[in-house]
């Protein structure tokens, strides 16, 4: 689709504001930072998956020259913290038990990294080993080791939902199928390992720079766990090399580094090694899904009964939201009146899992879309036709009370169907099934920003303060929003430039700082919609103030004036600005670069506004209206808007070795309105690659002691550039009424259809279903072997 | 990257290198060629590979106590045999690192590809994988080696990594090691005391272990000139298309009397299905003297499978590897035969 509107900046392909700095290496990431006298931190991780701590002896570490502080729970205290207030199950350091290999026991600050690491190795810990629980499927069984007193039978959270009438749905069904899909824990494999610098000033103000997605939440957690007033804690996010979810919660490395800075009075930097990134994890859970779905003869969905166990590792992290999302987001994009969901999030002696792109919903979506494919086959129906028959439309509400105000689901499906020449290729399916070439389709559904904050509060979700240069000319947008590489700074700059009629270069964005504004952060695909609203309001606020001053001086109603192309223009007629020009020139005797021409420039107008009323500051605040139902857990899954997506994948499979080559991916995503078309496509392409990795390669492998066997990027496989297929990203724009300019999410929703479309294509190519992710060559050969043996 | 402390020695000549290797042999010295394996190997893991465990001592009578570094009891001068064994294990895990690294980057004479008057190929130990990948003569006549080089790591790794390093590291999945076995490569191994030649197929004795002795170093590898009507091929089976450690790797070198004619010689090398790259000896018995026909090739591939001893590990299962050895051997024999100009 091409640009078809009157915007100058929005909906274009302007380069990202941070592009040059990033490709030239100029951008400053946390680990690039350095302060005079800075110390280096190191962390002692548990070598055992489950053990009681009998004694910690730090004396030898403290004696090592160059060591400035050694901290354990004795210094840190045992104030519990976590992500969800109902599940505060972590302390800064372990004090009674360690619960996974990697659990943090102590930290050291020293004059250099080597000394800090050496000191860590001198800390003596006596453990009493406890039985280890690794299999999430059996975590709830009788007699299993218990990880936490607060989680009886290792159940960290459970959801039991029943919407509509399952029994009625069952009776109406012509076909009922039950299928299982299991996955493995996965890592987000972001490029930049977590890094933290903390400093305390002479007034006791703590500043922490961190590679984080959510400065606001981290600020809250630091204040809580370190027992400090919130206003004394400031969190700043420098450039970040990807987050994908695991950087959305506060980590021990952040808390420990702050503690070391408080204790030593010196700046302290701690940067994780890649192995520690895997140990800290907080990435994708392991899911065990069982779904029973019924359809009528004509393909109409009649019910879904869904059971899921989530293995979440040792602590809750974001896991409560995860177990809810795994159920709630199956409410769309199809009309489904009856849905039952029983979800159990259990704890095991493995690194804690949390949020990862497509939070909670990715594997559930894969399981459901694969099942729809199997149902279509049983019905003798084209899988895209089956989906088209059931898709929701704008204005509908799901059985779990999610209202979709815009919904280009049908358009997206039709776009991928036509663009990938689905009908032509699929018509051969009967003849080509199992011949090594395959094509598959799937849809997706995702929130455009969580409807509620993680902690219960009436807070605005984001505020933006935009200030006009007092010398006139440019503007500075200040926001707490976190650009973690997804491009939110560019979105804020483009919105501001559009509203004020400025070139992008005259808008400076300062962001990712908890002192600038409240912003809940980069998670749940919320920033464009939510911070976008606040940013738009702040810019309009400025525009109003400037035009009021100019209009007042010229005796013209401000609504008859506009800001366009860097100038003030009359809406109905040309205006004589010569008096104001004269005023500006009087102010700037001796300057060379003075404005010319009949119209008043923004530089003049903004300077004159300042001279008249002082600082010109615009503000915007956004929070969603009350959303969702009143049942328990109804808040998770609510959003002001929902994105949807469709995808067709084409694969070649070597039927003798099981090697899979993804040849083409055609995806369409309804983002409401593309603020920056290239960025929307970038999110889609990134999702395709990430989903492809999760479908085919990615898995954390544990040995029987709970140790990760592939805690590095050589053995934890993600796609390389040679694995990237041809990618076709199609933007669908449904004009979301609740989004700024009609915009809604793309960051996470775009990953939803990736895994199932590849799985469905592999089935088409091989004639076998693999119900365990990732689909490695070995699993394909195993399934083909089983099929041959059963014949 | 967390590296242990060591000193770096930089010899200006091979003789100086031999002298240094000999002088520091007892203190622990490791050779830095490209560094793509060595530096990864030296990296100190966050979670130590071996966690010392106390099986009962004066302090911890229950015997279930573990400590991340020590339990204190072995620091005392214990005379118990088991104590000393544990002490050694702990020290190995903490201090396994060499005191010296010797970097060969200045020794230009160790880098290069040459074909001598007997048309044998000689590749210097410090020749990079990229050099091999780009060599026209290697691709034409020692094709399996070029294909091994193609499939190793990524361009960045290939630019730094060397064939000497790849072979000396002695990993069962090494991408230039496996074809070198099939192509009948012979290593030149030198020390201060002299030199000797070791066929690549008898160089490795266990994963990471070789027949090299202290003070010795590989200076180059020589491959015999391929006779008329011979050809080779290598394939690496893996989960992605680059930066991979092969799940199964097979290199085949075959010589025929004439295109389509009987097999006069064959060498099949198998990677990642044993503690070292393996020369599948029984293939020779099955195929030599026979025509490279479908049934014979199938038998040969089965024989290769019999020679393999794969295990289950985190990269794959034994049954799959075993099955794939047969399949990939079958494919590679056919490909090599095709390259000779025959058809199967």
Contacts between the chains, C-beta under 8 A, distances in Angstrom:
chain1	res1	chain2	res2	distance
A	44	B	68	7.0
A	45	B	46	5.8
A	45	B	47	6.3
A	47	B	47	5.4
A	47	B	48	6.4
A	47	B	51	4.7
A	47	B	66	7.5
A	47	B	68	5.5
A	48	B	51	7.4
A	48	B	66	6.5
A	51	B	66	7.4
A	54	B	65	7.1
A	101	B	47	5.9
A	102	B	46	7.7
A	102	B	47	6.9
A	113	B	2	7.6
A	114	B	2	8.0
A	114	B	5	7.5
A	117	B	2	5.9
A	117	B	44	7.5
A	121	B	68	7.5
A	121	B	69	5.6
A	121	B	94	7.2
A	122	B	69	6.7
A	123	B	68	6.9
A	123	B	69	7.5
A	124	B	67	5.6
A	124	B	68	7.2
A	124	B	69	6.3
A	124	B	70	6.6
A	124	B	71	7.7
A	124	B	72	7.1
A	125	B	67	6.0
A	125	B	68	5.3
A	126	B	60	7.2
A	126	B	65	5.3
A	126	B	66	7.8
A	126	B	67	5.9
A	126	B	71	7.1
A	127	B	65	6.6
A	127	B	66	5.0
A	127	B	67	7.3
A	128	B	62	7.7
A	128	B	64	5.6
A	128	B	65	6.7
A	129	B	64	5.6
A	129	B	66	6.5
A	273	B	1	7.5
A	273	B	2	6.4
A	273	B	46	5.9
A	275	B	45	6.2
A	275	B	46	4.6
A	275	B	47	7.3
A	276	B	46	5.6
A	279	B	46	6.7
A	279	B	47	7.3
A	656	B	327	5.4
A	657	B	237	5.9
A	657	B	324	6.3
A	657	B	327	6.4
A	657	B	328	7.5
A	659	B	237	7.2
A	696	B	239	7.3
A	697	B	239	5.4
A	697	B	240	6.0
A	701	B	314	4.5
A	703	B	314	7.7
A	707	B	47	6.7
A	709	B	314	4.2
A	710	B	314	6.2
A	714	B	40	7.7
A	714	B	243	6.9
A	714	B	245	7.3
A	715	B	245	7.4
A	715	B	314	7.5
A	715	B	315	7.6
A	717	B	239	5.5
A	717	B	240	5.4
A	717	B	244	7.8
A	719	B	240	6.4
A	720	B	154	7.3
A	720	B	240	5.8
A	720	B	241	6.2
A	720	B	242	4.3
A	720	B	243	5.5
A	721	B	242	7.7
A	722	B	240	7.7
A	722	B	241	3.9
A	722	B	242	4.7
A	723	B	240	5.2
A	723	B	241	5.0
A	723	B	242	7.6
A	776	B	239	5.9
A	777	B	237	7.4
A	777	B	239	6.5
A	777	B	247	7.6
A	777	B	320	7.8
A	778	B	247	7.9
A	778	B	316	5.7
A	778	B	317	6.1
A	778	B	320	4.4
A	781	B	320	6.1
A	781	B	323	6.9
A	782	B	320	7.4
